């Protein structure tokens, strides 16, 4: 029984005892009876006072209980929010990145400043590449296209990773963007024919000739699937996957929104472009270092212009080679 119930029960007992008539043989004087009534009333008053105090304490206890409950609810909500955020982070980490997201991540890594002190002395390209990976947390792997070097320089050409390189510029700053460092190093490899290309999930070290769109379009394998995806987004994905810039003519209008549904399994970029552009009633033109997608009429004009530019570039290359031969002792 609670304290409040006991007080109420006691008050009832006292009230009954006061109201009961005197029995035979228990007669008392009027003064004595009056004193007993006063005493009973006094005790009732004390009980009422205690009851009021108990009610006050009960209200305080209820308020504290509500406050603790509110604090607990708030803590539960915060814990749930933290758990939800943790799960969202895990989901993002588990979900595979799109080709465009991979490319953006690689570009960000290339722009990251790195320490150059480990590249001041001569060392093999393989060691230098490992140093770059260590400086950037090995976020992006490097891949060497040996076939491209053999095709361009011959089987007697030195193994690219075995060639020695260093930051030869005097007074090189202690920190430089990784892209600038990589270009300086590769300029010393493959008789100056080395370069790099950003693929969807790695950096490929290859030759200048192999990096040209006219060559790469027939060499780069494409394994991708598109399900009712706008052609302009498909071209962006092909760009990120192949490392070859593919530009859509803004003048094609709504044709750039044509939906593409196609699957490519180890197809060449050339095969993929034929399929995608034909589905959208478009054509593509291979330029020196990129591809341009436009209407059939515009593509016809651009192809002729590019042929004229290619002839001009070839004539200039012949002149340069002739001057180099003349300069030899």
NORDA-V593912 format. One record per residue. SS is DSSP state (H for helix, E for strand, L for the rest). OMEGA is omega in whole degrees, -180 to 180 (* if undefined). D_LAST is the distance of its C-alpha to the last C-alpha in whole Angstrom. Layout:
ss: [SS:SS]
omega: [OMEGA:OMEGA]
d_last: [D_LAST:D_LAST]
This chain:
ss: [L:L:H:H:H:H:H:H:H:H:H:H:H:H:H:H:H:H:H:L:L:L:L:L:L:L:L:L:L:H:H:H:H:H:H:H:H:H:H:H:H:H:H:H:H:H:H:H:H:H:H:H:H:H:H:H:H:H:H:H:H:H:H:H:H:H:H:H:H:H:H:H:H:H:H:H:H:H:H:H:H:H:H:H:H:H:H:H:H:H:H:H:H:H:L:L:L:L:H:H:H:H:H:H:H:H:H:H:H:H:L:L:E:E:E:L:H:H:H:L:L:L:E:E:H:H:H:H:H:H:H:H:H:H:H:L:L:L:L:L:E:E:E:E:L:H:H:H:H:H:H:H:H:L:L:L:L:L:L:H:H:H:L:E:E:L:L:L:L:L:L:L:L:L:E:E:E:H:H:H:H:H:H:H:H:H:L:L:L:H:H:H:L:E:E:E:E:E:L:L:L:E:E:E:E:E:E:H:H:H:H:L:H:H:H:H:L:L:L:L:E:E:E:E:E:E:E:E:E:E:H:H:H:H:H:H:H:H:H:H:H:H:L:L:E:E:E:E:L:H:H:H:H:H:H:H:H:L:E:E:E:E:E:E:E:E:E:E:H:H:H:H:H:H:H:H:H:H:H:L:L:L:E:E:E:E:L:L:L:E:E:E:E:E:L:H:H:H:H:H:H:H:H:H:H:H:H:H:H:H:H:H:H:H:H:H:H:H:H:H:H:H:H:H:H:H:H:L:L]
omega: [-179:179:180:180:179:-180:-180:180:180:180:179:180:-179:180:-179:-179:179:-175:-176:179:179:177:-180:-180:-180:-179:180:-180:180:-179:180:178:180:178:179:178:180:-180:178:179:179:180:177:180:178:178:178:179:178:179:178:-180:178:177:178:178:179:179:178:179:179:179:178:179:179:-180:178:179:179:179:179:179:180:178:178:180:179:179:178:180:179:180:178:179:178:179:179:178:179:180:179:-180:-179:-177:180:179:175:178:-180:178:178:180:179:178:179:178:178:179:180:179:-177:177:179:176:-178:-174:-179:-177:-177:178:180:176:-179:-180:179:178:179:179:178:177:178:178:179:-179:-177:178:179:-179:-177:178:176:178:-180:176:-177:-179:-180:179:178:-179:-175:-173:180:-177:-179:-179:180:174:-175:-178:-179:180:-178:-178:174:174:-171:-179:179:178:178:-179:-179:178:178:175:-178:-179:-179:179:-178:180:179:-179:-177:177:-179:-175:175:179:178:-178:-175:175:177:179:179:173:-175:-176:177:174:-177:175:-175:179:179:-180:-179:-179:180:-177:-178:179:-173:-176:179:-174:-174:179:180:174:-175:177:180:-179:-180:-179:-180:-174:-179:177:176:179:177:178:178:176:-177:-179:-174:-175:178:-180:178:-176:178:178:-180:-179:180:176:-175:177:177:179:180:-177:-177:173:-177:177:-180:179:-179:175:173:178:177:179:-179:-179:177:-178:-175:-177:178:177:-178:-179:180:176:178:179:179:176:-175:-176:177:-180:-179:-179:-176:179:-179:-178:-179:-179:180:180:-177:180:179:178:-180:176:178:179:180:178:180:179:-180:-180:178:179:178:180:-179:179:179:180:178:178:180:-177:-180:-179:*]
d_last: [117:115:116:117:119:121:122:123:125:126:127:129:131:132:133:135:137:138:139:141:145:147:149:152:153:150:151:150:150:149:147:145:144:143:141:139:138:137:135:134:132:131:129:128:127:124:123:122:120:119:118:116:114:113:112:110:108:108:106:104:103:102:100:98:98:97:94:93:93:91:88:88:87:85:83:83:81:79:78:78:75:73:74:73:70:69:69:67:64:64:65:62:60:61:60:57:54:54:50:50:51:49:46:47:48:44:43:45:44:40:42:43:42:41:40:36:37:36:33:31:30:28:30:30:30:33:35:34:35:38:38:38:41:43:43:44:47:45:46:44:42:38:37:34:33:32:32:30:27:27:28:25:22:24:26:23:22:24:27:27:30:28:25:26:26:28:28:25:27:28:32:33:36:39:39:37:38:37:36:33:33:32:29:27:28:27:24:22:23:22:19:20:23:26:29:32:35:39:41:45:45:42:38:36:32:31:27:27:28:31:32:32:36:35:34:36:40:40:39:41:44:47:51:53:56:58:62:63:60:59:55:54:54:53:50:49:50:48:45:46:46:43:40:40:41:44:46:49:50:53:54:55:58:61:59:57:60:60:61:59:60:58:56:53:52:49:48:45:44:44:48:49:48:50:53:53:52:55:57:57:57:53:50:46:43:40:37:34:35:39:42:44:48:50:52:52:52:49:47:47:45:43:42:41:39:37:36:35:33:31:30:29:27:25:24:23:21:19:18:16:15:13:12:10:9:8:6:4:0]
